[in-house]
C-alpha cells in the first residue's frame, strides 16, 4: 500500500502517491526533464540527485529556462 506524500510545488500544496522520486514527480506533472531546474527548500537540487525519494513537507520549486533578450 502506498502512502501519500504531501509537498508544496511552486507554491501549491499537493499530494502524491509514494514512494516517489524527483524524476517521478516531474513525470506526474507532465514536465520535461531537460531545460528545467529543481530547488528543494530554497536550495538547488542537482540533477544527479533526482533519483532520490521526495520527502513529505518539501517545498519544491520547478523553474523552466526561458529564451529571450
Legacy VTK file of the C-alpha trace (Angstrom):
# vtk DataFile Version 3.0
C-alpha trace
ASCII
DATASET POLYDATA
POINTS 69 float
0.000 0.000 0.000
1.419 3.375 -0.958
1.465 6.381 1.316
0.526 9.913 0.371
3.388 12.385 0.308
2.375 15.996 0.882
4.698 18.582 -0.670
4.462 22.131 -1.954
5.189 22.556 -5.669
5.639 26.123 -6.931
3.600 27.430 -4.006
0.750 24.915 -4.363
0.205 22.178 -1.779
-0.047 18.805 -3.497
-0.266 15.126 -2.529
1.272 12.283 -4.486
1.300 8.530 -4.063
4.647 7.405 -2.694
7.277 6.350 -2.867
8.181 8.997 -5.431
11.466 10.271 -6.840
12.071 13.772 -8.159
12.134 12.287 -11.678
8.804 10.575 -10.988
7.368 13.838 -9.696
8.316 15.598 -12.922
6.701 12.798 -14.922
3.478 13.050 -12.892
3.422 16.795 -13.504
3.990 16.141 -17.238
7.165 18.249 -17.226
10.261 17.664 -19.336
13.482 16.618 -17.652
15.509 18.982 -19.815
15.569 22.760 -19.643
14.414 22.919 -16.034
15.947 23.332 -12.604
14.623 21.997 -9.323
15.087 23.595 -5.914
14.115 21.992 -2.617
13.587 24.201 0.416
15.312 27.070 -1.415
18.426 25.120 -2.419
19.188 23.887 -5.951
18.654 20.126 -6.131
21.252 18.771 -8.593
20.114 16.541 -11.447
22.389 13.794 -10.085
20.078 13.528 -7.064
16.771 13.340 -8.960
16.615 9.578 -8.353
16.277 10.248 -4.608
12.917 9.962 -2.886
10.776 13.027 -2.358
10.181 13.626 1.354
6.964 14.770 2.992
6.945 18.519 3.642
9.453 19.505 0.957
8.937 22.895 -0.677
9.804 22.289 -4.320
10.287 24.975 -6.934
10.489 23.929 -10.571
11.960 26.558 -12.861
11.988 26.476 -16.639
14.614 28.069 -18.847
13.267 30.940 -20.914
14.938 32.315 -24.010
14.841 35.992 -24.633
16.856 39.095 -24.808
LINES 1 70
69 0 1 2 3 4 5 6 7 8 9 10 11 12 13 14 15 16 17 18 19 20 21 22 23 24 25 26 27 28 29 30 31 32 33 34 35 36 37 38 39 40 41 42 43 44 45 46 47 48 49 50 51 52 53 54 55 56 57 58 59 60 61 62 63 64 65 66 67 68
